[in-house]
């Protein structure tokens, strides 16, 4: 007997992405002088595309 695999469920909701984006925006402000701030800024923009 062969069954179909279960569909995967989303881990994060749209609201979760909005909250993460908000948190990252605040973090980017605090680490503005850190070279890694560019990576956080890119993450912020990627989350914006997902949550749209």
Beta strands, then each sheet from edge to edge (+ up, - down):
end
